[in-house]
Amino acid sequence: MKPKVDIIVDEGMETARHHWIESAESYILAVLDLLGKRDWEVSVLLCGDARIRALNARYRGIDAATDVLSFPQQGGAVGGAADGAAGAEGGAWPERGARRHAGDIVISLETLECGCTGAACAEEARRLLVHGILHLAGCDHEGPLCTEGPQTEPMLRRQEDILRTLMNTDLGRAL
């Protein structure tokens, strides 16, 4: 089964400067493949600071914009008991062959733009996508280790390893 990626751009968001969005789905699929997440479904919302600030306040109690938020689902096949709002607790794990909605990633294009221009924004976008996916996989940078998968290592080191691995591919250079 092939993973599924949905990318949604909030209404009114200016995306002309973000050429990386065109290849973001392929990049996310490559990250999921690298992590062995072949049955995952991931949603990515590209929004502005007002939207991500509201989500950050509601779900984390922090009334400020941020660059990326992740809302892992706790299980459930797509269309099953786990469907619902971002961050909601899910039901049982999907049956063999069913796609698992791993969760939602939210990225603020405004916050992304504050720290970069041109190609540097594409590089930072890759970093935010990988970071969000690792959170969906159960990794936590506030804790000491990322225990998802065959290795146990700090999350940010794993993030940078994934970025380096994919940078050496045409896909990594294209985004």
C-alpha positions in Angstrom: 0.0 0.0 0.0 1.2 3.5 -0.9 1.0 6.3 1.7 -1.3 9.1 1.0 -0.6 12.8 1.5 -3.1 15.7 1.4 -1.8 19.2 1.3 -4.2 22.0 2.0 -3.4 25.7 1.5 -5.6 28.0 3.6 -7.8 30.4 1.6 -6.1 33.7 0.9 -2.5 32.4 1.5 0.1 33.7 -0.9 2.0 30.7 -2.3 3.7 32.2 -5.4 7.0 32.5 -3.5 6.8 29.0 -2.3 7.8 26.9 -5.3 8.6 24.0 -2.9 4.9 23.3 -2.4 4.7 21.8 -5.9 7.0 18.9 -4.9 6.1 18.7 -1.2 3.9 15.7 -1.6 6.7 13.7 -3.4 9.1 14.7 -0.6 6.8 13.7 2.1 6.2 10.3 0.4 10.0 9.8 0.2 10.3 10.6 4.0 7.5 8.1 4.8 9.2 5.5 2.6 12.5 6.0 4.3 10.8 5.6 7.7 8.9 2.5 6.5 5.5 4.2 6.9 3.9 2.7 3.8 0.4 2.5 5.2 0.2 6.1 6.5 -2.1 9.0 5.5 -0.8 12.4 6.4 -2.5 15.8 6.1 -0.5 19.0 5.8 -2.2 22.4 6.3 -0.2 25.5 5.1 -1.6 28.5 6.8 -0.8 31.9 8.2 0.3 33.1 11.7 -3.3 33.8 12.9 -4.5 30.3 12.3 -1.4 28.5 13.7 -1.5 30.9 16.7 -5.1 29.9 17.4 -4.2 26.2 17.2 -1.1 26.6 19.4 -3.3 28.4 22.0 -6.0 25.8 21.9 -3.9 22.6 21.9 -0.7 23.7 23.7 -1.8 26.6 25.8 0.8 28.9 24.1 -0.7 32.1 22.7 1.9 32.7 20.0 2.5 31.8 16.4 5.0 29.0 15.7 6.5 27.4 12.6 5.1 23.9 12.8 2.6 21.9 14.8 1.9 18.2 14.7 -1.3 16.5 15.7 -0.8 12.7 15.8 -3.8 10.4 15.7 -3.6 7.6 18.1 -4.8 4.9 15.8 -7.6 3.9 13.5 -8.1 3.2 9.9 -9.2 6.1 7.6 -12.9 6.2 7.7 -12.9 4.3 11.1 -13.2 5.3 14.7 -10.2 7.6 14.7 -11.5 10.1 12.2 -12.1 13.6 13.8 -10.5 16.8 14.8 -6.7 17.2 14.8 -5.3 15.8 18.0 -8.3 13.7 18.9 -7.8 10.3 20.5 -8.4 7.5 18.1 -9.7 4.0 18.2 -8.2 0.6 17.3 -5.3 0.2 14.9 -6.3 -0.4 11.3 -6.7 -3.9 9.9 -3.9 -5.3 7.7 -4.0 -3.5 4.4 -5.9 -0.5 5.6 -4.4 3.0 5.5 -3.6 4.6 8.9 -4.3 8.3 9.4 -1.1 9.2 11.2 -2.2 12.8 11.8 -1.9 16.4 10.7 1.0 18.8 10.3 0.3 22.5 10.3 3.0 24.9 8.9 2.8 28.7 9.0 4.0 30.1 5.7 4.3 33.6 7.4 6.6 32.3 10.2 8.6 30.3 7.6 9.1 33.4 5.5 10.4 35.4 8.5 13.6 33.5 8.7 14.5 32.8 5.1 14.3 33.7 1.4 14.4 31.7 -1.8 16.2 28.4 -1.7 16.7 28.7 2.1 12.9 28.7 2.5 12.7 25.4 0.6 15.4 23.9 2.9 13.6 25.1 6.0 10.3 23.7 4.6 11.9 20.3 4.2 13.1 20.5 7.8 9.6 21.4 9.1 8.0 18.6 7.1 10.5 16.0 8.5 10.1 17.4 12.0 6.3 17.1 11.8 6.5 13.6 10.4 8.8 12.5 13.2 6.3 13.9 15.8 3.5 11.9 14.1 5.8 8.9 14.5 5.9 9.3 18.2 9.2 11.2 18.5 9.5 14.0 21.0 12.4 16.5 21.0 11.7 17.6 24.5 12.4 14.1 25.7 15.9 12.5 25.4 15.2 10.0 22.6 13.2 9.1 19.5 12.4 5.5 19.9 10.4 5.0 16.7 11.9 2.5 14.3 14.9 0.3 14.6 17.2 2.9 16.1 17.0 4.9 19.3 18.5 8.4 18.9 17.8 12.0 19.6 15.0 13.3 17.4 16.8 16.3 16.0 19.8 14.1 15.0 17.4 11.8 13.3 15.7 14.7 11.5 19.1 16.0 10.2 20.1 12.4 9.1 16.9 12.2 7.1 17.4 15.6 5.5 21.0 14.6 4.5 19.9 11.3 3.1 17.2 12.8 0.9 19.4 15.8 -0.1 21.5 13.4 -2.0 18.6 12.5 -4.2 17.0 14.4 -7.1 13.9 14.8 -5.0 15.8 16.4 -2.1 17.4 18.9 -4.4 14.2 19.7 -6.2 12.1 20.8 -3.2 
